[in-house]
C-alpha cells in the first residue's frame, strides 16, 4: 500500500469547461491522469487536494466522480475554492452510495489514519484576500476546521493536506502555519497554484514542516508519493528534481498500513 497526493484535477466531463484554454500544459489532461493512475494499485490511497470537479451540483459532477471511482486505489477528497458541488458530509456520502461510488471518502472536519500516520486537512485560507470582516470569519472557520482535524490525530505523526498554500512568495498565513507547527505536522501538501504562479510557490522545510506543491499541472498530472525527508534517506531531497520524484514514486513511501 502506498500513499499519494495530487490536487486541482479540474474535471469537466459533463460541463463545457475545457482546461486546454489555459495553455498547452492542460491538453488531454484527463487522459494523462488516467494513464498516471494506471500505475497505482488497488490498495493505494491518493489524497485529492481540492478543485476536483467543475460541476456546480451533484448532477453535473457525477461523471467526474465516476471517472475518479474507476481509477485504481482509494481516494480522499478535500474542498477547493472551485468545488461548487460540495455539500454536507452526509449528503456527499449518500450521493456516492446512491451512485455506486465506493472508492472515495471525505477529508473535512476529521482525519483518516494511514498506518501509523494521521492524514489531516481542510481547504485553508484564501491568501489573496484581506483578513478583515467576512474574510476574517472565513479564516477563523478554516483554522478551527484544521485544528479539529489535527486534534483527531491522537498523537500520531501527521501529514496535512490543504487546497490553498499556507505560504507563498511574499505572503504567510501565520494562523494556519501556527497550527501546523503546534501539532508538529511532518509534511504539508497544497495545491491551487497554476501556470506562472508555480514559480512563486514555496517548497522545502521551513521550521519543522516540509511543504510540497501538488497542483496537477505542476506534477504533470502524475500523483506523487507522500513522503517527508526526516528519517527517510531513500527519498529524493532536491525540491527541483520533480522528475526524479515521479520516477521513483512507486517506492518512496510504501509500506504495509497494518
Buried (B, 14 or more C-beta within 10 A) or exposed (E): BBBBBBBBBBBBBBBEBEBEEEEEBBEEBBEBBBEBBEEBEEEBBBBBBBBBBBBEEBEBBBBBBBBBBEBBBBBBBBBBBBBBBBBEEEEBBEBBEEEEBEBBBBBBEBBBEBEEBBBBBBBBBBBEEEBEEEEEEBBEEBBEBBBBBBEBBEEBBBBBBBBBBBBBEEEBBEBBBEBBEEBEBBBBBBBBBBEEBEEEBBBEBBEEBBBBBBBBBBBEBBBBBBBBBEEEEEBBEEBEEBEEBBEBBBEBBBEEEE
